[in-house]
Amino acid sequence: MATRELSDPILHELIKNALDTIVDEMAIALVRTAYSNNLKNAMDMSCALCDAEGRLIAQGLTLPLHLGSIPDAMARVRQKFAGRTHPGDVFILNDPYEGGTHLPDFYIFKPIFLEGALVGWSASIGHQLDVGGKTPGGNGCDATEIFQEGLRIPAVKLYTAEGPVEAVFEVIDRNVRVPRQVLGDVRSQVAACLTGERAYLKLIAQHGAERFQSCTTMLLAQAERLARTAISKMPDGRYEFTDWIDDDGIDPDPIPLKVALTVDGDRMIADFTGSAPQVRGGINSPLPFTKSAVYATVRHLIGGDPPNNEGYFRPIEVIAPPGTIVNPVMPAAVAARGLTGFRLANALFGALAQIAPDRVFACEVGATPASASAATIASGGPSCSSSFSSAPGAGGPPRTAWMPAARAWSTSPTTRSR
């Protein structure tokens, strides 16, 4: 078979689909080897691949609000271990103030080497069953600072070429209620990264390292180009929407979430200026999670089948003032950031509905209240479980209802049922 030219669109499509297959295989490996129901049944996890420069080049079909945060965590690992990354290394972090989103989500990264040269990264995120702290499951509704929420792990090495870093495993073991399940899930995440590494190297062997790198760079550019084209077809302007959360579980005041989407040619700016200051309750949304909400909702309007990589993030700027609920600073509690993230998505869709009312679905519940429980099992050890159920979202003060599904707008005040 003749060698394909780098400009060959068929070659790009083959590489794109191969990368998509790899990240899905990673997710399957994680599910099949996981210990906890969080990963095995609820599938509260994600997998991805990055190139040698840490750019996100493929995302699995799992959680978009996870995947948009990977570039921030990846950047922190690369910055911290620049010049100190070697074959056999595996990195872990969960600190929301160092690239993570909340403590239960463990980020694991494995650098991929070929003949001593770094050629990529495999990544997995898993919501762990417990991370210590004052409340089983790590989602204490009465926590007012992150120190109460559990074990904070900065970016550190979990494995080296010599094997596991036992000190890190021991620290986790001593600080969680169900170490067997948590450490089992950590190893499952590592297994997913190993699955990605093997398939990634096989793909490079098929096409050659230089050709493969050129193709992934082109795929990033293709995703960016398609996103810019889609944005350029939107009418220029500023589109604003405000949604509300009733309260944070600590203080009774309603919490506004304000967003202004500005379309300017082939660029879009999501500005959250005017949103509430960070709150005492654990519903603050760290910046990587807020950015993920923006990327996921805008992706809805890009349409088509662009490469599922960070190229489509490039035309989108996120403005989230520090010290607000959408970009908290230490020591804000963030465990239940998902509740705010889902409502942020609703606010974003409210603004997007003004741009494309026939393509944005109607407002839904906007939150998934979570519960966690613990008990002493017959063997004398603790047991944790978490559950998530949809329920009507918080109503807050009167708000404008957006009804894009009906291609109509209502400016009369409405509230949601409780």
N, C-alpha and C positions, 0 to 999 in steps of 0.2 A: 504494500500500500504506500502510495506517495505521501511524503510528509506534508501536512496541512500548513498553509500559510497562517501567520499570526492574525491576519485580517479576516480569516475565514469565519463567517458567523456560525457555521455548523460546529467548528471546534469550540467556540465560546459556549454554545448551547450544551455541548457534551460535558465541558468542564463544569458549567453551572449545575447541571443535573447530577453530575457525579458528586459535587460538594454537598448538594442538598441530600443526596442519598446517604452520604457519610454521617452527617449530623443527625439524621433520623435513626441510623444504625446505632449511634452513640446513645440516643435516648432509649432505644429498645434495650440496649445492654444495661443501662442504668435501671430501668424498670424491672428487668428480669433478675437482677442481682441485689436489688434493694431489700432492706429489712423492714422498713416502716411502711405503714399504709399511706403516709404522706406522699411517698415517692412511688410506691408500687401500685396503688389504686387511685389516689387523688392526682398523681402525676404533677405535683407541685415542684417542677424542676425544668431545667432547660439545658440545651447543649449547643455549642457553637465552635467554629473554627476561625482563627485569625492568621494573617500572614506574618512574615518575619518581622514586620514593622508594627505588629499588634493591631492592624486594621481588621475589623470584623468582616470576613468574606463569606460566611454562610451561617444561617441560623436554623435551628430545628423547628419543627412544627409543634412547639410547646407554648411557653408563656411570653407574649410580646412585652409585657411590663418588666420581665426579667431581662430580655435580650437587649433592649435599648440601653441598659446600664452597663453592659460588658465593656464598652470602650473605656469608661472611667476607671473601672477596676483593673483592666488590662494596663492602662497607662500608669497606674500607681505601681503595679508589680514591675513593669519595665523600668520605671524611673528609680525605684528603690534598689533594684538588683542589676542595674546597668554595669556590665563588665564582670558580673558575678553569677551569670546564668550558665549552667553546664548540662551536658547530657545526663539524664537520670533524675534531674531536679523535678519536683512538683511543688507548687505554691498554693497556699490557702489564705483566705482572708474572709472576714465577715463584718468588719468595722464600717458602719454607715458613714463615718467621717474619714474613711480612707478608701472610698470607691464602692463600698457595699450599699445596701438599701435598708436592711434591718438585720438584727443579729441572727434570727433563725436561718437566713439564707447564707449558706457556705459557698463561696466562690473558689473553685479549684482550677488551676491553670497548669498545663504541662507543655514546656517548650519542646519543639520537634526539631531534631538535628539530623542532618544528612552529611556523612563524612566530616563531622566536626563543625559544620556550618549550620547556624540557626536558619531554618526554612519556614517555620510556622509555629502556631500554638493551638492546642486543643483545650477546650474550656467546658466546664459544667457548673451548674448552679443547682443546689438542692435545699429545699426547706426542711430543716432538721426538726425532729420531733420535740426536742427540748434543748435549751441552751443555758440552763441554770436560771439564776435570777429569782425574784420573789414569787413568781407565778409559774406553775407548770405550763410548758408550751411557749413561754416567752412572750405572751401577749397580755400582760397584766393591765387591766383597764384603769387601775389607780396608780400606775407608775408615773412619776413626774420628772424623772431624769434617767438617762440611759444606763447609769450605774446600777439601777434597780432591775434592768431588763435581762441581764445575763452576761455571759462570757464574751468579751470583745477580743477578737483575734486580729492583730494587724497583719499586713502582708509578711508571711514568714515561709520558710521552706518546710514542707511536710515530708518530703523524701529527698534524698540525694542519691548519687550513684552507689553509695554504700548501703542504702536501704532506708527504712523509715526513720524519721527524726523522733526517737522515742519520747523525748521531753514534751513535744507538742501533743502527741497522743496521750501522754499521761495527764497533761493539763486539762485536756478535754474530758478525759475519763473522770477526773476528780470534780469536775464542775457541772456535770449534767446528771439528770435524774435517771436516765435510761442509757447508760454508756454503751451497752451491747448494740442497741438499735442505732444510736447516733454514729458510733465508730464503724458499724457495719455499713451504714449509708455513706459515710465518708469514703470507705474503700470502694463502694459501688460507683461513686463519682470518679474516683481514680480509674476504675476499670473502664468507665465510659471514655475517659480521656485517652487511655491506652488503645481502645478500639478506634478512636479517631486518629491517633498517631499512626497506627498500622495502615489504615486505609489511605490516609493522606500521603504517606511515603510510597505506597503502591501506585497512587495516581501520579505522583512525580516521576516514578520509574517509567510509567507509560509514555509520558510526554517530554521528559527532561526538565531539570530544575529551572533553567532559564526560560524555556518556553512556557512552563506552568506559571511562573511568577509574572510573566508578561500578560498571560491570559487573565489572571486574577486581578491585575491592575486595570485591565481593560473592562472587566466585569464591574469593578467599582465605578469606573468612569461611565459605563453604560447605565448603571442604576442612577447615578447623579444626573445624567443627561435626561433620562426618562422622567425623573422627579421635576427637574427644571422645566421640561416641556409641559408637564401636567399643571404646574403652578402658573406658568405663563399664560395658560388658557383661562385661568380664573380672573375675574374682574379685579383690577387694582382697587385697593381701598383698605379701610380699617373696620374690622368686624368685632364687636365687643359682646361679651356675655358674662353674667354673674350668676353663680350658683351658690348654694348655702349648705352648711352642715349645722344641725341644731345646736350642738355643743360638743365639748371634748371629753365629757364624762367627769370633769373636775369642776370647771367653771360653767355657769349657765348661759353665757352669752352666745348668740348665733355667730357663726364663722363664715365670712364671705370668701369665695374663691372667684377672683376676677381674672379674666383673660381678654387680651386684645390681640387679634390676629391681623397682621398687616401684610397684604400682598403687594409686592413691588416688583413688577416684571417677573423674573424667574426666581425670586427670593420670597421667603415667608418668615415673618418674625412673630413668635409667640411671647407676648409680654404679660407677666403676671403681676406687674406693679399694681398696688392697691389691694392685693389679697391680704388676709389677716396676718398680723404678727404671729410668730410661732407660739403655740399654746402649751400649757402645762401638761395636758394629757398626751398619751402616746400615739397621736394620729398625725404627727408632723411628717411630711414627705421629703426625704433627702433629695438633693438635686438630681442624682442619676435616675431616681424613680420618676421625678417630675418630667425629666427629659424623655424618658421612655414613654410616658403617657402621650406626650406631644408627637413623637415619632410614630407611635402605633395609630393614632387617630388620623394624622395626615396621610399615612400610608393607605388608609381606607379610600381616600380620594384620588390617589395616584393611579389606581386601577391597573389593568393589564397583568403581566407576569414579569416584572422586572427582577433582576437578580436580588436575592434576599440578603443584602449586605448593607454596610454602613454608608455606601455611596449615596443613598437617598436621604441620609441625614444632612448632607453637606449644604443644601440650599436653605436649611431650616435653622434659624437662630432662636435660642431660648433665653429669655431674660427673666430671672427669678431673683429678686433682691434678697441678699443674706439676712437672716433673722426673721424670715417670714415662714408661714406654714408650708410653703413650697420650696424652701431652701433653708432649713433650720441650722443653727450653729450650736456647738457644745454648750451645755450637756442635754439638749432637748431629747425627750423620749420619742421614739419613732416606731415602736414595735408594730402598731396597727396602721402603718402608713398606707396599707392597701385600701383602707376605707376612704382615705383622702384621694389616693391615686385614681380610684374608680370614679369618684365624683369629679375630679379634674378632667377625666376623659369626657364626662357628660358636659362639663362647661365648654370644653374644646369642641365637642360635636355641636353644641348650641351655637357657637360662632361659625363653625363650618357649614351649618345648615343655612346660614344667610348667604353663603357662597354657592352652594349646590343643594337646594332644598329637595330636589328629586333624587338625590343620591345618599343622603344621610338619614339613617333610621330614626324613628321616634324615640323620645326619652324613655329610659327604662328605670329599673330600681336604683341603680347607681351605687350600690354597696353590697357587700356580702359579710354580714356580721359573723364573727368567729367565736367559737367557744373552745375552751381547753379544760381538761379534767385530769385528775391524778388519783390513784388509789394504790393501796398496798396489796399485792397479789399473794397468792398462797405461799410462794417461796420466800416471802418476806421482803422482796425487792419492790421498788416503785414501778408504776406503769403510767404512761401518759397517753392521752389521745387528743386529737383536735378534730373539730368539725366545722364546716362552712356551709351556711345556708343562705339563700337569697331571701330578702325581706324588703318591704317598702323602704325607700331611702328617707333620710331626714328631710323635713319640709323646709324649715327655716322661715324667714320673712317672705311676704308675697314676692313672686318672681314672674318673669315672662315665660310662658310655656312655648316651647318650640315643637312644631309638628310637621317636620319635613316629609314624613311618610304620606301625609295628606296634602302636601304641597300648599300649606296654608300657615299663616301666622296668627297667633292670638296675643293681643297686648293686654288682656285682662289679667289681673292678679290671680294666681292659683297657688294652692299648696298641695303637698302630697299627703295621702292617707298614712296613718302610722300603724 
